[in-house]
């Protein structure tokens, strides 16, 4: 079954390390997906963001980066979505409303794959480029 939801980087980390920091609606969507044995999508760019934000020397997460990656690799609840030519073309077509390259790739992935994005990123929410769960 194809995923219906894409997780922004901070949503992935919160779900694995601090689920109490998720909104009630985000938690409901994730729990429903797990209950139905549905995978949720994670953009490949999220792996790089996690490496940069939570890698060696970072105190930003209660879970070491190796454990985050291990969970993303082994848990069937996560489906890693590659960066493709179609996603890159969508990123190019987005215009200038989002400046962060990772945000642009995540939004582009959601648009190409027709996924709802779980995010707390106000810039993405305000852009109205993609349906979101906040």
N, C-alpha and C positions, 0 to 999 in steps of 0.2 A: 504494500500500500504506500502510495506517495505521501510525504508529509504535507500537512496543511499550514504549518507554522515554521517560521524562521526565528532563531534566537539571536538578539544582539549580543555582543561580547559580554557586557556586564550582566546580562540576564543569565548567560551560561554560568558565569563565575558565582553569581548569587545563588543560583539553584543548587550548585554543588557545594558551596562553602557557607552560605548564609541565607537560607531560604526565607527566613523571617523578613529579609529586606525586599522581597518581591511584593508586588501589590496583590491584593486579594484576587483580582481577575487573572493576573499572570499565574498565580499559584493554582487557581482553579483550572485554567487551560492546560497547564503542565500535568497536573494530577489526572485530569480526564484523559490526556494522551497516554499516560502510563497505564491507566486502568484499561484502556482499549488496545493496548499493545501497539500504539502508533508511534512511529519515530518522529522526532522533531528535527528540523534541519538546522545546520550550523554551517555558515560560510567558511571556506578555507581561509579567508583573510582573518577570521576570528582566531585561528591557531597562531598566526603571526602576532596579532594584537596581544594575545595572552602571553606569548613568549616575551614580548617587549615590556608589557605592563607588569607582569608577575614573575619574570625570570629571576635569575641569580641576583641577590642583593636587594630584592624588593620585599617590603613588608606589607604589601597591599592586600594579601590574602591569608586566611588562616590555613589554607591548604597549599602545600608546596606545588610548584608548577608541574613537576613530574607526576604528581597524583592527579592533577587536573587533566593532563594529557592522557594518562592511563585510563581514566574514566571515559574520556571522549573516544578513545580508541576501542575500548572493550565493551562498553555499554551499548546494547542494541537500541536504546532509546534515542541515540544520537546518529544522525545521518550527515556526514560531511559532504557539502556541496562544493564541487570544484569551481575555480574561476575559469570561465570559458570565454570564447570570442564573443558570444552573445551577451554575456554579462559585461564585458569590456565595452561593447558597442552601446549598451544601455547606460553605462556610466558616462560615456562621452556625450550622450544625448540628454543627460540630466540638467545641464546648465549649471549655474553657479550657486544654487541655493544651499548646497552642502560643500564645505571646503575640505573636510577630513577625508583622505583617500579611502580609509577603511569604512567609514560611514557610507561613502558613495558606493563602494563594492557591495556592502551588505544590502543597501537599498536596491541597487541594480539587480542583485541576486533575487531579492524578494519579488521585484517586478517581473523579471524574466520567468521565474518559476511560479508566479501567481500565488505567493504565500503571504499570509498575514505576519507582520513583524512584531514580536514581543520586544519592547524597548521602553526605556525610561529617559532616553536622550531627547531633551526638549527641542533641539534643532531638527531632529528627524521628525518628531511629532508635528512641529510647526510647519515643516516643509509641505506636508500633505501629499507627498510623492507616493506614498504607499499606505495601505490600510494597516493600522497598528492596534496592538493590545497594550494598554498602559496600566 
